[in-house]
Amino acid sequence: MRGMEKALITGLICTALMLDGCTVARFDAPAGATKTASAPLADSGLSARVDVRALAALSAAVTVHLITRRPLAEVIVSVDRQGAALSVQPAECRFTPLQPPAVRRAAAPPYPLPAIPLCSLVLGARHGGRYPIAVRVTDRSGHDLVAPIHTTVVIQGESS
């Protein structure tokens, strides 16, 4: 019985440490860092979520999570920015085709999780500041599959 109590206490401590780490990570994210949009346009069956995270000085990462209920022929993710003060690398992500998330059955561990398509873009700036951007998810013809997701990216300046 004593070994079971020790294992339970150890498990609770590990859980508390993990939750504390999640809280710190969430606290560090700038306000408005996560935006979600559904797909009201042409019933594309697609939804997108945008996460923005600070990287090193003068850069940030934009990650776009895409979830579709049906296969789509081609999906292009890009970032519209104002002016040349902000660079985006790569310029876009292309998914040909974009498939709904699926779980492959496994008889034994490790059990796979559904694969959610991600587009990861790195934003860079010459100076720290607030930069408005719009994340666009379009088809090959340039028609929006999801309403453009507008957010402001806060890029930290160089530390001295």
N, C-alpha and C positions, 0 to 999 in steps of 0.2 A: 504494500500500500504506500509506503514511503517513497518508493521509486516513481510511482504514478503521480504523486503530489509534486515531486521535483520536476517531472516532465511537464506537468500542467503549468507550473510557475514559470519554467523556462519558456514555454510556448507563449504565455501571456506577455512576458518581457519582450520577446522577439516581435510579437504583434504590435506592442506599444512603440517599439523603436521604428518599425516600418511605417506606422501611422504618423509618427513624428516627422519622419523623412518626407512623407507625402505632403504634410502640412507646410513644411519649409519650402518645398518645391513650388507649391501652389501660391504661397505668400510672395515669392520672388517674381512671379509673373506680373507684368504690368497690367493695369486695369484695362479691360476690354481686349485682353489678349486672345480670347477664344470667341469665335463667332460661328454661328450655325445658320445654315440656310436650307430650306426645303426646296422642292422642285415644283413650283406652281406653273412654270412655263412649259406649255405644250405637253403636259403630263409625261415628261421624260423618264419618270421613274427613278430619278437620281437625286441624292441628297449629298451635301458637302459640309464638312466642318473644317474650320481654319484655326490652327494653333500658331501663335507667334512666340518665339523664345529668343532671349538675348544670347548672343554668342560672345566672342571676344569683343574688345573695344571696336566700335565703328561697324559692327555687323550684327545681323539677326537672322534667324531661320524661320521660314514660313513653311509649315507642313499642312497639306490639304489631304484630308481623309475623304475618300469617295465611297459611297454605298449605293448600289443600284439593285433594283428588283428584277431587271431583265437585261439580257446582253445588249450592249450598244456598240455600233460599228467602230466609231472613233471618238475619243474624248480628249480634248486639249485643255490643259490648265495653264494659265498665264497670269502675270501680275501687271496691271496698269498702274503706272506711277506718274506723278506730275514732275515735269522737268527732268534734267539730266543729273540731278544731285544724288540720285539713288541708282545703284546698279543691281541687276538681278542675274544670278547664275544658277542653273541654266536659264535660258530665256523662256522655256516652256517644258511641260511634260506631256507626252503623247501616249495614250493607251489605245492599242488596236488589237483586238477589241477589248472592251471593258466587260468583265463577267461579274455576276453576282457572287458574294462571298459563299463559299461552300466548305463543309467539313468532310474530310475523308475519314472513313471509319477505320479505326485501328483496334486490333485485338489485344494489344498490350501497350503499356507506356513506352515512350512518351505519346500522349494523346494530342493530336494537332488541334490548333485553334483555327477559326475562320480567318482567311487571309483578307485583310482590308487593303485595297490599293492606296498607296501613299504617293504624293508628289512633294518632294522636299526642295525648296528653293532658298538660296542664300542671298540676303540683301546686304549691300555694302554702301557706306556713305563716306564722304570726305570729312564731314563734321557731325558731331552728335546733334540730335534734335528729334522733332516729331515729324513723321513723314506719312501723309495720307496715301493709302493704296486701295486698289480694288482688285480682288481675286476673281478672275473670270473662268468659268467652265463652259466650253463651247464644243460644238461638233465641227467637222471638217469644213463646213460652209461658213463658220463664224457665228452661227446662231447660238444664243445662250441656252444652255440646258438647265442652268440654275441661275436665279437672279444674282447679279454681281454682288459680292460680299465686300462691303466697304469697312475699313478699319484704319486706325492710325498706329503706325509702328514707331515705338520709341527706341532710338538708337543712342546708346551711351557713348559719350566722348572718350577720348584717350585719357587715361589716368596719369597724373604727373608724379 
